[in-house]
């Protein structure tokens, strides 16, 4: 009985940790997309200046 209870607790913790990890990864994706957009924007501005 104790083993079953411990197993359920571990399962619960793993599910919680996986949800948290997913949230962190989604934030990382947003940050990377923002960085990518900033780089592309800066590159476009630079190219436009060179064309003038």
CNS distance restraints for C-alpha pairs under 8 A (distance, minus, plus):
assign (resid   1 and name CA) (resid   5 and name CA) 6.32 0.50 0.50
assign (resid   2 and name CA) (resid   6 and name CA) 6.12 0.50 0.50
assign (resid   3 and name CA) (resid   7 and name CA) 6.03 0.50 0.50
assign (resid   4 and name CA) (resid   8 and name CA) 6.21 0.50 0.50
assign (resid   5 and name CA) (resid   9 and name CA) 6.27 0.50 0.50
assign (resid   6 and name CA) (resid  10 and name CA) 6.15 0.50 0.50
assign (resid   7 and name CA) (resid  11 and name CA) 6.14 0.50 0.50
assign (resid   8 and name CA) (resid  12 and name CA) 6.13 0.50 0.50
assign (resid   9 and name CA) (resid  13 and name CA) 6.20 0.50 0.50
assign (resid  10 and name CA) (resid  14 and name CA) 6.11 0.50 0.50
assign (resid  11 and name CA) (resid  15 and name CA) 6.21 0.50 0.50
assign (resid  12 and name CA) (resid  16 and name CA) 6.20 0.50 0.50
assign (resid  13 and name CA) (resid  17 and name CA) 6.02 0.50 0.50
assign (resid  14 and name CA) (resid  18 and name CA) 6.03 0.50 0.50
assign (resid  15 and name CA) (resid  19 and name CA) 6.25 0.50 0.50
assign (resid  16 and name CA) (resid  20 and name CA) 6.26 0.50 0.50
assign (resid  17 and name CA) (resid  21 and name CA) 6.01 0.50 0.50
assign (resid  18 and name CA) (resid  22 and name CA) 6.12 0.50 0.50
assign (resid  19 and name CA) (resid  23 and name CA) 6.33 0.50 0.50
assign (resid  20 and name CA) (resid  24 and name CA) 6.31 0.50 0.50
assign (resid  21 and name CA) (resid  25 and name CA) 6.14 0.50 0.50
assign (resid  22 and name CA) (resid  26 and name CA) 6.14 0.50 0.50
assign (resid  23 and name CA) (resid  27 and name CA) 6.33 0.50 0.50
assign (resid  24 and name CA) (resid  28 and name CA) 6.23 0.50 0.50
assign (resid  25 and name CA) (resid  29 and name CA) 6.22 0.50 0.50
assign (resid  26 and name CA) (resid  30 and name CA) 6.36 0.50 0.50
assign (resid  27 and name CA) (resid  31 and name CA) 6.22 0.50 0.50
assign (resid  28 and name CA) (resid  32 and name CA) 6.11 0.50 0.50
assign (resid  29 and name CA) (resid  33 and name CA) 6.08 0.50 0.50
assign (resid  30 and name CA) (resid  34 and name CA) 6.17 0.50 0.50
assign (resid  31 and name CA) (resid  35 and name CA) 6.22 0.50 0.50
assign (resid  32 and name CA) (resid  36 and name CA) 6.06 0.50 0.50
assign (resid  33 and name CA) (resid  37 and name CA) 6.11 0.50 0.50
assign (resid  34 and name CA) (resid  38 and name CA) 6.18 0.50 0.50
assign (resid  35 and name CA) (resid  39 and name CA) 6.17 0.50 0.50
assign (resid  36 and name CA) (resid  40 and name CA) 6.15 0.50 0.50
assign (resid  37 and name CA) (resid  41 and name CA) 5.97 0.50 0.50
assign (resid  38 and name CA) (resid  42 and name CA) 6.06 0.50 0.50
assign (resid  39 and name CA) (resid  43 and name CA) 6.03 0.50 0.50
assign (resid  40 and name CA) (resid  44 and name CA) 6.06 0.50 0.50
assign (resid  41 and name CA) (resid  45 and name CA) 6.24 0.50 0.50
assign (resid  42 and name CA) (resid  46 and name CA) 6.19 0.50 0.50
assign (resid  43 and name CA) (resid  47 and name CA) 6.15 0.50 0.50
assign (resid  44 and name CA) (resid  48 and name CA) 6.12 0.50 0.50
assign (resid  45 and name CA) (resid  49 and name CA) 6.28 0.50 0.50
assign (resid  46 and name CA) (resid  50 and name CA) 6.34 0.50 0.50
assign (resid  47 and name CA) (resid  51 and name CA) 6.35 0.50 0.50
assign (resid  48 and name CA) (resid  52 and name CA) 6.67 0.50 0.50
